Amino acid sequence: MIGFGPLPRVRQRPYFPVLLTPTERPGRWTTTMYPPSSQYSLLPTDPEDIDSPADPLDAPPTSKPISSWLNVNSFRTRRFAFLAAGSLIVFILAGLYWRHVFQETVVFPEDVLVFSPDSRPKWLDTPPAEPTVLRIAVITRVDGFERRKAVREAMFKGVRKEDVTLDYRFFVGAAPKDTNGTIVHRLVEEENKKFNDIVMLDKIDDIPERLSEKRYAALKWAASVSNATYDYFMTLDSDTFVRFVPLARRLPELYGDKKVNPREQPVLIGRMSQHLTYFIPTIPDGNTDPNDEDAFIRGPWFLYPAGIGYMMSSSLVNITLSTDPPLPHHIHYPSDDVMIGSWIGALRLFNNNTIEWNSTEHSGEPIHHVHPKPFLPYSVDTLMIDDVQGWHDFPGRGGHDAPISWNSVCTHHITAVEMKGLRKRLEFLGEWK
């Protein structure tokens, strides 16, 4: 039996742990965009720069001569090392793959998705004779980098041009005038240089009180081209998931027996609610006080598109921007969606002298009769389409919540990860290329 002498002691190098901050961990969604510098640890530049002990047993073993690697035993050793290294590489790659799969795969509760082969509508398999042309405005926070990334990848990328032709922009307000705001502004500029799809509204602060001004600016962008060149202007929040192909194929179903030409007729499509507050323009553009708001009056009930989003025909876009005075658009959140419906209602009813209009308690005066000035010398009657099945909130996340089904074309209150998960659903296969 061959005996072995005592094993030489190998000097261990000191271990310096590197703590990853939440933003440094791959694959995590964080709310902290810029971690403070205090979270980073300074490590020694040369951990081995330590005095060597005098004990000769602590010295590293002497390297073997090159010739020793040429014998049979060393060949087996090298083959074993090669196989071990290869196995380690395969193991690491497999781990990275499965981590990617688990991170990108979303498991939805059973009651969230409702698909049955028997309930698949026929219109879903009927492409339009011509592509529907959309101009799309996504209202987003100025620091919503991850949201914009998710919307680009999960919604806009690879839309079938046979069904939909789209031109989209993200609308952001001005970042705060502080150090972090300056950094955010610079990052948005860099993002826009890369994608060229952001409209930066530097004169409108990115705060809820001025959200309606962002919507009005988006409307002006839509009208920057002739209404004869597109069908609908679509506005949505950055947490709304849209299936554009079913959206276009569903339009004939919504029209029914009506002959609708959005380039010549005023049409508004969305999920409708009701309100009776109208607005009178009293705040000029360029006003810097976010607390100022246009005046309120009360009249007949009207329909307005809930916060899920809406589609305004190009003809209606042209009409809304031709008024004198301009339509009121200094309305505080969350009434920015009510504002859209109030425009439609005012264009239809302000010319009617038989209707009774009253001030509201918002004016600070006793309630009294008022006589609003018409925005146009004629009345505009808009076709309002309330798509209950197609436009809804995610189950349990809003007043218009419903399960996601074949009919779901616009679903609100969706996370960025859920958007990616929905796009990958087998039921939606073929809607993107």
C-alpha positions, -999 to 999 in steps of 0.1 A, spaced: 0 0 0 14 34 -10 16 59 18 10 96 16 29 122 35 11 152 51 -6 174 26 10 209 22 -11 237 36 -23 260 9 -26 296 19 -62 309 14 -67 343 -1 -90 366 19 -126 366 7 -142 400 0 -180 397 -6 -195 420 -31 -230 430 -22 -253 436 -51 -278 464 -47 -314 457 -59 -308 475 -91 -277 454 -98 -295 421 -96 -304 410 -131 -340 404 -139 -355 424 -111 -381 452 -113 -372 479 -88 -387 512 -79 -354 528 -72 -340 541 -104 -307 555 -92 -292 539 -61 -272 562 -38 -235 559 -41 -233 549 -4 -246 515 -15 -214 506 -33 -185 491 -13 -149 500 -19 -128 468 -22 -90 466 -20 -74 470 -54 -50 441 -47 -64 416 -22 -31 396 -25 -9 424 -14 -4 410 21 29 401 38 38 364 33 42 343 64 76 329 73 64 293 75 76 275 44 45 253 45 24 283 36 42 288 3 24 276 -28 35 243 -42 62 244 -69 48 241 -105 56 209 -123 78 209 -153 60 210 -187 73 176 -196 52 160 -169 20 170 -188 31 147 -216 27 114 -197 -4 92 -197 -16 102 -163 -15 139 -172 -34 132 -204 -62 116 -183 -61 146 -160 -65 170 -189 -93 150 -204 -111 150 -170 -106 187 -167 -119 193 -202 -150 172 -195 -156 189 -162 -152 224 -177 -176 215 -205 -202 201 -180 -199 233 -160 -205 255 -191 -236 234 -200 -249 236 -164 -244 274 -164 -261 279 -198 -290 257 -187 -294 277 -155 -295 310 -174 -320 296 -198 -344 284 -172 -340 316 -152 -350 335 -184 -380 311 -189 -393 315 -153 -388 352 -153 -406 358 -186 -434 332 -180 -465 346 -163 -489 322 -146 -523 338 -147 -551 327 -124 -577 304 -140 -605 331 -138 -584 357 -156 -583 341 -190 -614 327 -206 -609 310 -240 -630 284 -255 -627 271 -291 -665 272 -294 -666 309 -284 -640 321 -309 -657 348 -330 -657 346 -368 -646 382 -372 -613 373 -355 -604 353 -387 -616 379 -411 -588 404 -421 -599 439 -432 -600 448 -469 -574 475 -462 -552 481 -432 -566 504 -405 -544 534 -402 -538 545 -366 -520 574 -349 -513 564 -313 -504 585 -283 -492 567 -252 -495 589 -221 -466 580 -198 -446 593 -169 -413 609 -178 -394 584 -157 -414 554 -171 -384 538 -189 -394 502 -182 -430 508 -191 -420 523 -225 -397 494 -231 -424 469 -223 -450 486 -246 -425 487 -275 -417 451 -272 -450 436 -262 -474 457 -283 -458 477 -311 -431 453 -323 -441 431 -352 -477 443 -357 -491 427 -388 -490 455 -415 -517 437 -435 -541 446 -407 -528 478 -391 -506 506 -401 -496 526 -371 -475 556 -361 -471 560 -323 -455 584 -298 -449 584 -261 -459 617 -245 -440 628 -214 -440 661 -194 -411 680 -180 -390 664 -153 -386 681 -119 -360 709 -117 -337 691 -94 -307 668 -96 -327 637 -102 -349 655 -127 -319 666 -146 -306 630 -148 -341 617 -159 -343 644 -186 -309 634 -200 -318 597 -200 -351 605 -218 -331 624 -244 -308 595 -249 -338 571 -251 -354 593 -278 -322 595 -298 -323 557 -299 -360 552 -307 -372 586 -319 -407 579 -305 -410 603 -276 -426 638 -275 -410 658 -247 -434 685 -235 -409 707 -217 -434 734 -209 -459 710 -192 -448 696 -158 -451 659 -155 -477 660 -127 -513 647 -124 -527 682 -124 -515 687 -160 -523 654 -175 -552 668 -195 -527 692 -212 -506 662 -222 -537 647 -238 -545 680 -257 -509 681 -269 -512 645 -282 -544 656 -300 -525 684 -317 -498 659 -327 -525 637 -343 -537 666 -363 -503 675 -376 -511 654 -407 -542 655 -428 -573 636 -415 -575 621 -450 -543 601 -443 -554 581 -412 -585 565 -397 -583 569 -360 -563 587 -333 -559 564 -303 -549 574 -268 -540 550 -241 -522 548 -208 -489 530 -205 -506 502 -185 -531 493 -213 -524 462 -233 -537 464 -269 -541 436 -295 -540 457 -326 -550 430 -351 -583 421 -333 -588 458 -328 -589 464 -365 -609 432 -373 -635 440 -347 -645 474 -362 -670 460 -387 -686 442 -357 -689 474 -338 -703 494 -368 -731 468 -373 -753 479 -402 -740 514 -402 -717 526 -430 -689 543 -411 -661 563 -427 -639 577 -398 -621 601 -422 -654 618 -429 -676 611 -398 -671 620 -361 -668 587 -342 -656 579 -306 -649 543 -295 -641 531 -260 -656 518 -228 -681 544 -218 -692 559 -185 -715 588 -178 -711 623 -163 -729 656 -163 -700 681 -157 -690 702 -186 -661 727 -187 -657 763 -198 -622 775 -209 -609 800 -184 -572 792 -181 -549 803 -209 -521 781 -223 -488 789 -207 -502 792 -172 -477 780 -147 -499 775 -117 -508 738 -115 -537 746 -91 -556 766 -117 -584 748 -135 -611 756 -161 -646 764 -149 -673 738 -143 -709 738 -153 -736 712 -150 -760 700 -178 -774 669 -193 -758 635 -189 -732 625 -215 -710 595 -223 -672 597 -219 -645 571 -225 -632 556 -192 -594 557 -185 -588 525 -205 -583 546 -236 -603 557 -266 -603 559 -304 -613 592 -320 -619 593 -357 -596 615 -377 -627 636 -387 -635 642 -351 -599 652 -344 -601 678 -371 -634 691 -356 -622 694 -320 -592 715 -330 -612 739 -352 -633 754 -324 -632 791 -312 -623 794 -284 -602 762 -281 -618 734 -261 -611 735 -223 -580 713 -215 -568 725 -181 -586 699 -161 -571 681 -131 -567 643 -129 -587 621 -127 -612 641 -147 -590 642 -179 -611 614 -194 -644 631 -184 -630 661 -203 -630 641 -236 -667 633 -232 -676 668 -222 -661 681 -255 -683 658 -275 -714 667 -254 -707 704 -256 -703 703 -294 -736 686 -296 -756 706 -270 -742 741 -264 -761 753 -295 -794 742 -279 -811 772 -262 -837 751 -245 -813 733 -222 -808 745 -187 -772 750 -176 -761 757 -140 -729 765 -122 -716 741 -96 -703 744 -61 -668 743 -76 -672 779 -86 -674 791 -50 -706 810 -57 -742 801 -52 -755 779 -79 -771 799 -107 -781 796 -143 -754 800 -170 -754 803 -207 -723 786 -223 -710 800 -255 -711 774 -284 -677 763 -296 -689 761 -332 -718 778 -351 -733 744 -357 -740 712 -337 -718 681 -341 -735 648 -335 -708 621 -328 -713 584 -331 -705 570 -297 -696 533 -296 -694 516 -262 -674 484 -266 -682 466 -234 -666 433 -243 -635 447 -261 -624 474 -237 -621 466 -200 -599 465 -169 -579 435 -157 -600 413 -134 -601 429 -99 -583 460 -109 -610 485 -119 -646 494 -122 -649 479 -157 -630 447 -149 -637 415 -169 -618 383 -178 -595 384 -208 -612 367 -237 -612 365 -275 -630 398 -276 -605 417 -254 -587 442 -276 -578 468 -249 -571 457 -213 -562 482 -186 -541 480 -154 -516 455 -168 -481 452 -155 -451 452 -178 -444 415 -172 -480 406 -178 -479 424 -211 -450 402 -223 -468 371 -209 -501 379 -228 -482 385 -261 -468 349 -258 -502 333 -253 -510 305 -278 -545 320 -282 -529 352 -296 -504 333 -319 -501 350 -353 -513 385 -341 -476 396 -342 -448 386 -365 
